[in-house]
Structures are given as C-alpha cells and as structure tokens.
Amino acid sequence: MADVTEGTGRLGRIGAEHPRYKWIALSNTTLGMLIATINSSIVLISLPAIFNGIHLDPLQPGNVSYLLWMLMGYMLVTAVLVVTLGRLGDIWGRVRIYNAGFLIFTLTSVVLSLDPMNGGGGALWLIGWRVVQAVGGAMLMANSAAIITDAFPARQRGMALGVNMVAAIAGSFVGLVLGGLLAEWNWRSIFWVNVPIGIIGTVWAYRSLHETGIRRPGRIDWWGNITFAVGLTALLAAITYGIQPYGGHTMGWTNPWVLAGLIGGTATLVAFCVIETKVAEPMFPLRLFRDPVFAGGNLATLLGSIARGGLQFMLIVWLQGIWLPLHGYDYADTPLWAGIYLVPLTIGFLAAGPIAGHLSDRFGARLFAAGGLVVMAASFAGLLLLPTDFGYLWFALLVFLNGLGGGLFAAPNTALVMSSVPAADRGAASGMRATFQNAGMVLSIGVFFSLMVAGLAGSLPGTLANGLTAQGVSPADAHAVAGLPPVGTLFAAFLGYNPIRELLGPHVLSTLPASNAQTLTGREFFPHLISGPFHDGLMVVFSLAIAMSLVAAVASLLRERVAVVDPEVDSAVDPAADSAVAPDVSP
C-alpha cells in the first residue's frame, strides 16, 4: 500500500499529501540523476590520469580493451538494466528500488577509490566495480522520472521533469569540468567526490520519500530479462569492438566475434520481442509503442542521445588532440582545459531546460521538443563550417547553441513520453526511456568512432608519411608508422597524448638532427598533422548528427490517436493538452 500521511509525520517527516512533498521528491531525484550521470563523464575526461595512476599505457594494443570497457561498461550496464529495474519499481515500489540504488552507488564509490592494484589488475578492479556501481545508477535512473510523475500534477510535470532531465543531461557535461579539475589533483578523487553527496542523498531519500504511485503485484519476466540483457549486451559490445583493427583491416567489422555479436545479438533481441508478446506480464510492455507519442518520443530520445554522444566525443578529440596543443597548452593539461572550454555547452543546457519544461506545460511540449532538435542540427551545421584551428568565440557560441537546443528538447520530450502511459506503467516507461537514452550513448561510441576512423583511413596514412619524411625520417620508418591503424591515432588525440615519440621510438629519433627531433615531439607537429584528416572525418560525423537530429524532430511531432486519461488527475495526461489549464500556484 502507498505510504501516505497527512501533514508531517513522526520525526518531522513531510507526508506525501503535504504541498511541499513534490518539491522534496524533485530535489532528491534530481540529485540522484545528477550524481549518476556525472559519474559517466567524469571518468571519460579523467582517463589519462587514471591510466597514469595505475601505471598502464592506454596506447599499447593489448590495453585498448581496458580503455573501451572503462568508456562503455557503466553506460552499457545502465542501458541493459533500467527497464528491468523500472519494472521492479512498478511491482515492489519505485521509492524502495530508488533508495537501494543510492546506497549501492555510494558504497561502490568508496570501493573504486581504494583500487589496490596496478596495471591490468588495477584496470579490471575499476571496470568490475563500475559495473556494480552501474546497477545502483540504473536503479536511480529507472525510477526517478516515475517518482516525479507520481508526485506532480499533470500541469506541472513538464517543469519538474525538465529540471530532473536537464540535471541528468547536464551532469554528463559537468563531469567533464569536474573530472578535469580533480584529475589534476589525484585520480582517486573522481570517486571520492561521490561519497559525501551519496551519503547525504541516501539518508535524505530513506527519510523523506514515500510510495505514492500505484504498485501492481506481478511476477518477474525472467526469459524477457535474460534475452534482453544478452541481446543488447552482445549487440552494443560488438558495435564498440568493431572500431578496433582486425586482420590487417583498419576496423574489426570482419572479426568473427564482432559478426557473431551483431548477428547473435540482433537475433536474441528479435526473440525477446516475440517473448514479450507471449507473456502475461512483460518487462518491456511493447503495447506502449502502439501510442505514436510514446514511440516517437523514444525514437527521438535514441537519435538525440546518439547525436549528443557523438558531439561529446568529437569535441574532446578536437580540443585535447588539436586545438589546445596548437594554442600552447601542454598535453598533460589538456583534459582540464578541454572541460573548461566546454562550459558554454553546460550553460546552454542549464539555461534552457527548466524554462522549456515550464513553458511546455502551458503551451504544449511538441514544438519545444522538435524546435530544440532543430536548434541542435543548426549548431552541428555551424561546427562543420569552423576551421580546425577555430576562433574560440565562434566555437563557444555554437556549443552554447547546441546545449540550448538539447535543453529545449530534454524536458518536453520526457514529459511527452512519461505522460503518454497509464500510471501503473510509469516505472517501466521510465526505464524504457532511459534505456534508449543510455543505449544511444553507447551506440555513439561505435557509430561515430567508426565514421571518424573511416574518414581518417583515407587521408591520414599519406599525410603522416609525408610529414615524417619532411622532417628527415627514413621512408621505411615513415611508412611503417603511417601503416598503423588510425584508431590508435584517434585514441591518442582523445586522451590528449602526443604519440609521435612513442611511435618512432628512441632509435629513430636519435638518428635525426636535434631540431627535427624536437619538432616531431613538440606540441604543434602532431596536431597540425592530423588536423586535415580529422576535419575530413568530422564532416561525415556531424553530417550524420544533423540528419539524426532532424529525423528526431519529426518523430517528436507525432500525436496520439486517443488521449490517455490519468486516473489520479482530472485532466488528460498529455502535456500538449494542458495548455489551457491554469498554472498551479501551490508552494
């Protein structure tokens, strides 16, 4: 039964019917979403410091897998589990699952910071415990939107979900700045920072949140859970491993294991869809996709997440590998400054999100969601027109515009998705929406890195060979270096490394004049060398991001056939239909 009390209960707890309870629910769930999403990007920007801290060279071929799993492990697990944990929230209580997630997340942050090993063992410790931490993060992500939807009336849902979702999306960019700052001090501090916040959030959640939603007793769909987890894991892992070289090819799409993952994962997901139509209580209620609003909103979530993830990765490569070294920054300092120079992106999200949520409650969500995606597409087009060595003012304006578009889209899109389903399905719907968002981030690694590697493969080898021979490197040595897979060069730029010294080695550098050796290993040679090929790849990447954003904008405009009425409120739950409702003036 729902835990509902009037006024304030014992020990001063505010009951679920108190006018201020909805703001408590919003504050705590927003904190949970913020810490969960900051954790994914804070590791992203701190990878050089982490690998240095555990004494592991990320550019060694055998260590690329550690790098990939540190990037994708957390996002992959959250993508796989959020639907299941949302469904468990519907059955056992959304607050109960959410609170347990806060506790797991906090405890694993302590364990991660205490990594006792070096080398591959240290990397496996971090990867394994981040997988456990992702379980806690998935509990938070799967149920926060459902808790908010239960707590707020339909006329205020867009604003509340806007605050929550902008915190979630902006958290991925706040983590870039925070990670850059903390990694300069101590790599373990990127996990320490979660501990005090996690303790406060956990105690606060257990003391203040109430079960206000409809709990529907049911059974766990084990076959659905297993086939979904296996299929999605195999598919996303295969896409990510496809960017690694194999058998003399620049990428691994001919690797039997990659092909097995792609084919087997797809077949397993097809079997999952069949299973979900046969069981009485599916974990993934496919019937919800009969509603065009729910289907279109989730498609927009997936495409927008892929485009946003691609932007994040490409901007880090652009700044750390090219622009910052060309402007006099040491490679060791580029992660910090890359995070600082991306602050306008975060400001755009924070500025637009809550405002868009509030206005969409009054004027309808579709135009705001679609308009935000069009603004994102325009910013991608502007970035395509920038030279590789750009003027920062134009770059800052364009990334601010991209953040603004993302903020305009996030809250209305979430309100559309969550308000298109019956109250009893909100936990599952929240998990499904989070699945598409997190899967999009993992897909962006495979999709955009593959496109970038394909772009680099055409022009980088010749550019690299010509640049090296011009500095006195023998043609044989130059062609040996140029023949290496371009993914290594891309990861070097992504991590803020200058790989020329390592690629040539001391035996080659010692045979060159001192001035030439200094030029080759200096700050500007490598960025100048890859800037042209990188821009070629960037054209392909951002062109696809534009197309995805525009398709997502069209999907956001889909309308429902029949309005679904929320039994707990007096108005239709579609926020687009709430524009005539007077604004709520309660505290």
Secondary structure, 3 states (H helix, E strand, C coil): CCCCCCCECHHHCECCCCCCHHHHHHHHHHHHHHHHHHHHHHHHHHHHHHHHHCCCCCCCHHHHHHHHHHHHHHHHHHHHHHHHHHHHHHHHCHHHHHHHHHHHHHHHHHHHHCCCCCHHHHHHHHHHHHHHHHHHHHHHHHHHHHHHHHHCCHHHHHHHHHHHHHHHHHHHHHHHHHHHHHHHHCCCHHHHCHHHHHHHHHHHHHHHCCCCCCCCCCCCCHHHHHHHHHHHHHHHHHHHHCCCCECCECCCCCCHHHHHHHHHHHHHHHHHHHHHHHCCCCCCCHHHHHCHHHHHHHHHHHHHHHHHHHHHHHHHHHHHHHHHHHCCCCHHHHHHHHHHHCHHHHHHHHHHHHHHHHHHHHHCCHHHHHHHHHHHHHHHHHHHHCCCCCCHHHHHHHHHHHHHHHHHHHHHHHHHHHHCCCHHHHHHHHHHHHHHHHHHHHHHHHHHHHHHHHHHHHHHHHHHHHHHHHCCCCHHHHHHHHCCCHHHHHHHHHHCCCCHHHHHHHHHHCCCCHHHHHHHHCCCHHHHHHHHHHHHHHHHHHHHHHHHHHHHHHHHCCCCCCCCECCCCCCECCHHHHCCCCCCCCC
